[in-house]
C-alpha cells in the first residue's frame, strides 16, 4: 500500500491495471508534458525483468539514455524509485532535445575542444558528432573502471553540463562560469574515492559468496541476494552513510551491511 501511495505521489497519472500491482498504464509528466507509458512487472516483482512500453515520441526522446535506464532498472529496489529516476532522465533528455534546436556559437565549440585538450584525450571515451555529449573514463585507486556522461547545453561553460554517473548516491557538481571539464573530472575522481569503502565491501561479497541476484550488478546497485545453503538464501543491503566533513570537501561514505531477510527457498516470499 505504501508503494502505491508513493507511486501516486510521483506519477499521479500512472494507474494500476490489476489487483496485484504487476501492470500500470497512464502518463508520466515532465516539463509540463504528458507521455504515454505502460509498465508490466513480473509476478516476482523483479524490476530487471520488467517490460516498458511507451509512445514512439517518448521512445525517440529516451533513445540515447537506454543504457542508463537499463542500469537503473537493475539497481532500483522498487517501481517508485525507478519512476523517480525515469522522470529525472526524461527531464534531462527533454532539456537536451530543446538545446539541439538552439544555434551554438563558435565560442562553444572552441571552448569545449580546448577543455578536452587540457583534460587529455586519453580520458575521453566518447564524443558524439554534434559535440553535445561527452563520456569520460576514470580508474579509481583499486583499478575499477568508471564512466561519467556529460550532456552539454548551448550555454556551456556559463551553465554546467548535466552529469550522469553509475553511483549509489546523488552526484552534485559544484560549478562556476570560469570552470571547465577538468573541474568536473576532479570532482568525479573525489567522489570515486569517497565511495571506495562501499565498493570494496560489495566486491568482497561478489568475490567470496554465491550471488544469486543481481546477475551483473552495476556500481549503483546496493543489494545482493546470496545463497547460504542448498535451500536458503539471504538478502544483503549495503548502505552509504554520508558524513559531511566540510563545505568544500566531498562526503565520506562508509559502508554498512544489513541483513533484512533470510528464508528457505521453499518458503513463500513476503508480499
Beta strands, then each sheet from edge to edge (+ up, - down):
strand 1: 14-16
strand 2: 23-30
strand 3: 33-40
strand 4: 51-54
strand 5: 124-127
strand 6: 133-139
strand 7: 145-151
strand 8: 162-165
strand 9: 210-213
strand 10: 223-227
strand 11: 232-243
strand 12: 252-264
sheet 1: 1+ 2- 3+ 4-
sheet 2: 5+ 6- 7+ 8-
sheet 3: 9+ 10- 11+ 12-
end
